[in-house]
């Protein structure tokens, strides 16, 4: 337990109180950033002639030797004080005592969280792209694999597995774009805001932001130390992503059941029952679905904790930050697992063989009546609906539609019997022909899904460029600070 901030306004703290309020273990996540922030701050103070170059050099040397030496524990107040205490141990109070000159833990912790979060977002983006690549690779294999599409969990119209996978890709892409946009607001530097009112020392906030690789300074000092909306925005984006991904997971689980029989998980991704030998349980999908719920729970919990707080810094903040790290790690792990599952999914090519699924092309029969016989769609809808009801009542499938049945059903509705050739009926209700006809932009026709795959491959390349540029920017900033420190330690 440090007495660095004691013996002035306050006497020594109780050990149990320090442990109760300590953020030291939480700060392990941002410790490297705390050290870098201190380095950048001291470089700036030297350059602005606020502290002596020689003293600044000693502090920078001490900071540069801290890697791996600080062991944070619950009896420490936080990582910020641990760093300052270590520097003072090495340099003495007269030199190291200026480490916190013209800054506060308030602007420092906000900056450290943002530094860690922008790295997390970049790594998270890589995981999304990894899953997107798995989806596109699988999609290329099933351009003509027809599966039933559902609404209300009832068989609706035929689609292809490729068409379905592209839908999952696109949902992920929107989440990726939200996070990229989110990253712009994370990439603002609070340093120099101090506790809330900046400082009377003529510091250079832009220089610190530049050395730390930030795009810009978060200008208003009260906003800089108060703002945690960037954290909530990230959690909200993760919650939205979780909603989309759990829908995908739910589809896979339902479709892997014997009743649906559309896909099958490979044995290495499934488990069996301890008592029922026939079972092939999709446990991994259920675990993903459950863990993803943490995203919305942590967003709601964080929003509630931050609601109605007074401006500037409150200790409530440190209770929220761990929820951010936990959510990022959990959702990222789940996406990584899905990226492993997707390429190994077994898609049943005979999914449409069940009699109930032959009715998927009922809409196409109705559309054919509109095109060929100029019947209003609502009327053709009624005719085909009556045909379906008749066939189901007789225990038949849609393949059993005959010219005679069409004529019989249409007469009381139209006032005359429709004469439709058997071949015309067969063509209208053939699933592969239906898929071919769905060539409107975004539809499941082979030509259209191939076009969509090509554009998504381009999007992946763009995402990879964004990730590479972000990484390069941080690498350059790190080199810039390293060179600046070298110049102070070894002046020409």
DOZAZA-85036 format. One line per 5 residues: their letters; for each residue x, y, z of C-alpha. Coordinates in steps of 0.5 Angstrom, whole numbers, plus 500, padded with zeros to 3 digits. Layout:
N
a = X:Y:Z ~ ...;
//
This chain:
492
xxxxx = 500:500:500 ~ 503:507:498 ~ 503:513:502 ~ 505:517:496 ~ 499:521:497;
xxxxx = 498:521:504 ~ 501:525:510 ~ 499:531:507 ~ 491:532:507 ~ 490:525:509;
xxxxx = 493:521:514 ~ 495:513:512 ~ 489:509:509 ~ 486:503:512 ~ 489:497:508;
xxxxx = 482:494:507 ~ 479:500:505 ~ 485:501:500 ~ 483:493:497 ~ 476:495:497;
xxxxx = 477:501:492 ~ 483:499:489 ~ 484:498:481 ~ 491:496:481 ~ 489:489:478;
xxxxx = 484:492:473 ~ 490:497:471 ~ 494:491:469 ~ 491:491:462 ~ 493:498:461;
xxxxx = 500:499:465 ~ 504:499:459 ~ 500:505:456 ~ 500:508:463 ~ 508:508:462;
xxxxx = 508:510:455 ~ 503:516:457 ~ 508:518:462 ~ 514:518:457 ~ 510:522:452;
xxxxx = 508:527:458 ~ 516:528:460 ~ 518:529:453 ~ 513:534:452 ~ 515:538:459;
xxxxx = 522:537:457 ~ 521:540:450 ~ 517:546:453 ~ 522:547:458 ~ 518:546:464;
xxxxx = 523:541:467 ~ 530:541:466 ~ 533:536:460 ~ 537:532:465 ~ 532:531:470;
xxxxx = 527:529:465 ~ 532:524:462 ~ 533:521:469 ~ 525:520:469 ~ 525:517:462;
xxxxx = 530:512:463 ~ 527:510:469 ~ 520:509:466 ~ 524:505:460 ~ 527:500:465;
xxxxx = 520:499:468 ~ 517:494:463 ~ 516:487:467 ~ 518:490:474 ~ 512:493:477;
xxxxx = 507:487:480 ~ 500:490:481 ~ 497:487:487 ~ 490:489:491 ~ 494:493:496;
xxxxx = 496:498:491 ~ 491:504:490 ~ 492:503:482 ~ 497:503:477 ~ 498:510:476;
xxxxx = 501:511:483 ~ 505:504:482 ~ 509:507:476 ~ 510:514:480 ~ 512:510:486;
xxxxx = 517:506:482 ~ 520:512:478 ~ 521:516:485 ~ 525:510:488 ~ 530:510:482;
xxxxx = 530:518:481 ~ 529:520:488 ~ 523:525:490 ~ 527:531:488 ~ 527:529:480;
xxxxx = 521:523:480 ~ 517:528:484 ~ 515:532:478 ~ 513:526:474 ~ 505:528:475;
xxxxx = 507:535:474 ~ 501:538:469 ~ 497:532:469 ~ 492:528:473 ~ 490:521:474;
xxxxx = 484:523:471 ~ 486:525:464 ~ 491:519:464 ~ 487:514:466 ~ 482:516:460;
xxxxx = 488:516:455 ~ 490:509:457 ~ 483:506:456 ~ 483:509:449 ~ 490:507:447;
xxxxx = 488:500:449 ~ 481:500:446 ~ 484:502:440 ~ 488:496:439 ~ 483:492:442;
xxxxx = 478:495:436 ~ 484:493:431 ~ 485:486:433 ~ 477:485:434 ~ 476:488:427;
xxxxx = 481:482:424 ~ 477:477:428 ~ 471:479:424 ~ 475:479:417 ~ 477:472:419;
xxxxx = 470:470:420 ~ 468:474:414 ~ 473:470:410 ~ 471:463:412 ~ 463:465:410;
xxxxx = 466:467:403 ~ 470:461:402 ~ 464:457:404 ~ 459:461:400 ~ 463:459:394;
xxxxx = 462:452:395 ~ 455:452:395 ~ 452:457:390 ~ 447:452:387 ~ 446:448:394;
xxxxx = 438:450:395 ~ 436:450:402 ~ 429:452:404 ~ 428:459:407 ~ 424:461:413;
xxxxx = 419:466:415 ~ 416:465:422 ~ 420:458:422 ~ 415:456:417 ~ 418:454:410;
xxxxx = 417:460:405 ~ 421:460:399 ~ 427:457:396 ~ 434:460:397 ~ 441:458:397;
xxxxx = 446:456:402 ~ 451:461:399 ~ 445:467:399 ~ 444:465:406 ~ 452:466:408;
xxxxx = 452:472:404 ~ 447:475:409 ~ 451:473:415 ~ 457:477:412 ~ 453:483:411;
xxxxx = 451:483:418 ~ 458:483:420 ~ 460:488:415 ~ 456:493:418 ~ 458:492:425;
xxxxx = 465:492:422 ~ 464:499:419 ~ 460:501:426 ~ 467:499:430 ~ 471:503:425;
xxxxx = 467:509:426 ~ 467:508:433 ~ 475:508:433 ~ 475:515:430 ~ 472:517:437;
xxxxx = 476:513:441 ~ 482:516:437 ~ 482:523:441 ~ 487:524:446 ~ 485:527:453;
xxxxx = 492:528:456 ~ 493:535:458 ~ 486:536:461 ~ 489:535:468 ~ 484:534:473;
xxxxx = 478:538:469 ~ 481:545:468 ~ 488:543:464 ~ 494:547:468 ~ 497:554:468;
xxxxx = 503:551:465 ~ 504:552:458 ~ 504:545:456 ~ 503:542:448 ~ 497:537:448;
xxxxx = 498:536:441 ~ 505:534:442 ~ 503:529:447 ~ 497:526:442 ~ 502:526:437;
xxxxx = 507:522:441 ~ 502:517:443 ~ 499:516:436 ~ 492:519:437 ~ 489:523:431;
xxxxx = 487:529:435 ~ 486:532:442 ~ 479:531:445 ~ 479:539:446 ~ 474:541:452;
xxxxx = 478:539:459 ~ 471:537:462 ~ 469:533:457 ~ 476:530:456 ~ 476:527:463;
xxxxx = 468:526:464 ~ 467:522:457 ~ 466:515:457 ~ 461:515:451 ~ 466:512:447;
xxxxx = 466:506:452 ~ 459:505:451 ~ 459:506:444 ~ 463:500:443 ~ 459:496:448;
xxxxx = 453:498:444 ~ 456:496:437 ~ 458:489:441 ~ 451:488:443 ~ 448:489:436;
xxxxx = 454:485:433 ~ 452:479:438 ~ 444:480:436 ~ 446:478:429 ~ 451:473:431;
xxxxx = 446:469:435 ~ 441:469:430 ~ 446:466:425 ~ 448:461:431 ~ 441:459:432;
xxxxx = 439:458:425 ~ 445:453:425 ~ 443:450:431 ~ 436:449:429 ~ 438:447:422;
xxxxx = 442:441:425 ~ 436:438:428 ~ 434:431:425 ~ 427:435:424 ~ 430:440:419;
xxxxx = 436:436:417 ~ 439:442:413 ~ 446:442:416 ~ 450:438:420 ~ 456:439:425;
xxxxx = 462:435:424 ~ 464:430:430 ~ 469:434:433 ~ 465:440:434 ~ 459:436:437;
xxxxx = 458:432:443 ~ 453:426:445 ~ 449:425:451 ~ 451:421:457 ~ 445:417:456;
xxxxx = 442:417:449 ~ 447:414:444 ~ 443:417:438 ~ 444:424:440 ~ 449:429:437;
xxxxx = 448:436:441 ~ 451:442:438 ~ 454:444:445 ~ 459:449:442 ~ 453:453:438;
xxxxx = 449:453:445 ~ 455:456:449 ~ 457:461:444 ~ 449:463:444 ~ 450:464:452;
xxxxx = 456:468:452 ~ 454:473:447 ~ 448:475:452 ~ 454:478:456 ~ 455:483:451;
xxxxx = 448:486:452 ~ 448:485:459 ~ 455:489:460 ~ 452:495:456 ~ 446:495:460;
xxxxx = 450:495:466 ~ 455:500:464 ~ 450:505:461 ~ 446:504:468 ~ 452:505:472;
xxxxx = 454:511:468 ~ 447:515:468 ~ 446:521:472 ~ 453:522:474 ~ 456:529:476;
xxxxx = 461:531:471 ~ 468:530:471 ~ 471:524:474 ~ 468:519:479 ~ 470:512:482;
xxxxx = 464:509:478 ~ 468:509:472 ~ 473:504:474 ~ 467:499:475 ~ 465:500:468;
xxxxx = 472:499:464 ~ 472:491:466 ~ 466:490:463 ~ 469:493:456 ~ 475:488:457;
xxxxx = 471:482:458 ~ 466:483:453 ~ 471:484:448 ~ 475:478:450 ~ 468:474:450;
xxxxx = 465:476:443 ~ 472:476:440 ~ 473:468:442 ~ 466:467:440 ~ 467:470:433;
xxxxx = 474:466:433 ~ 470:459:434 ~ 465:461:429 ~ 470:462:424 ~ 473:455:425;
xxxxx = 466:452:425 ~ 464:455:418 ~ 468:452:414 ~ 467:445:417 ~ 459:445:416;
xxxxx = 456:439:412 ~ 451:442:408 ~ 445:437:406 ~ 444:437:399 ~ 437:433:399;
xxxxx = 434:438:404 ~ 428:439:400 ~ 426:432:399 ~ 421:432:404 ~ 414:433:402;
xxxxx = 413:439:406 ~ 418:443:403 ~ 416:442:396 ~ 411:448:397 ~ 417:453:397;
xxxxx = 415:455:390 ~ 408:456:391 ~ 409:463:390 ~ 412:462:383 ~ 406:458:381;
xxxxx = 402:464:383 ~ 407:469:379 ~ 406:464:373 ~ 399:465:373 ~ 400:473:373;
xxxxx = 405:473:368 ~ 402:468:363 ~ 394:469:364 ~ 394:476:366 ~ 390:474:373;
xxxxx = 391:479:379 ~ 396:477:384 ~ 391:477:389 ~ 387:472:385 ~ 392:468:383;
xxxxx = 394:468:391 ~ 388:465:393 ~ 388:460:387 ~ 394:457:389 ~ 393:457:397;
xxxxx = 387:453:395 ~ 391:448:391 ~ 396:448:397 ~ 390:447:402 ~ 387:441:398;
xxxxx = 394:438:397 ~ 395:438:404 ~ 388:435:406 ~ 390:429:401 ~ 397:428:404;
xxxxx = 400:430:398 ~ 406:434:396 ~ 406:440:391 ~ 409:436:386 ~ 402:433:385;
xxxxx = 399:439:382 ~ 396:437:376 ~ 392:441:370 ~ 386:438:372 ~ 387:441:380;
xxxxx = 388:448:377 ~ 382:448:373 ~ 378:445:378 ~ 380:450:384 ~ 380:456:379;
xxxxx = 373:455:376 ~ 369:458:382 ~ 374:463:383 ~ 375:466:376 ~ 368:464:374;
xxxxx = 372:459:368 ~ 377:454:369 ~ 384:455:367 ~ 387:451:362 ~ 395:450:364;
xxxxx = 399:445:361 ~ 403:440:366 ~ 410:442:363 ~ 408:449:365 ~ 406:447:372;
xxxxx = 413:443:373 ~ 417:449:370 ~ 414:454:375 ~ 415:449:381 ~ 422:447:380;
xxxxx = 426:450:385 ~ 432:451:381 ~ 428:455:376 ~ 426:459:381 ~ 433:460:384;
xxxxx = 435:462:377 ~ 429:467:376 ~ 431:471:383 ~ 436:475:379 ~ 434:482:382;
xxxxx = 439:485:385 ~ 441:482:392 ~ 437:475:390 ~ 440:468:390 ~ 441:467:383;
xxxxx = 448:464:381 ~ 449:470:377 ~ 447:475:383 ~ 451:471:388 ~ 457:471:384;
xxxxx = 457:478:383 ~ 456:479:391 ~ 461:475:393 ~ 466:479:388 ~ 464:485:391;
xxxxx = 465:482:398 ~ 472:480:397 ~ 474:487:395 ~ 471:489:402 ~ 475:484:405;
xxxxx = 481:487:402 ~ 479:494:404 ~ 478:492:411 ~ 485:489:411 ~ 488:496:409;
xxxxx = 484:499:414 ~ 487:495:419 ~ 494:495:416 ~ 494:503:416 ~ 492:503:424;
xxxxx = 497:498:426 ~ 502:502:422 ~ 500:509:425 ~ 501:506:432 ~ 508:503:430;
xxxxx = 510:510:427 ~ 508:513:433 ~ 512:509:438 ~ 518:510:434 ~ 517:517:434;
xxxxx = 517:517:441 ~ 523:512:442 ~ 527:517:438 ~ 524:523:442 ~ 527:520:448;
xxxxx = 533:518:445 ~ 534:525:443 ~ 533:527:450 ~ 538:522:453 ~ 543:523:448;
xx = 543:530:446 ~ 547:532:440;
//
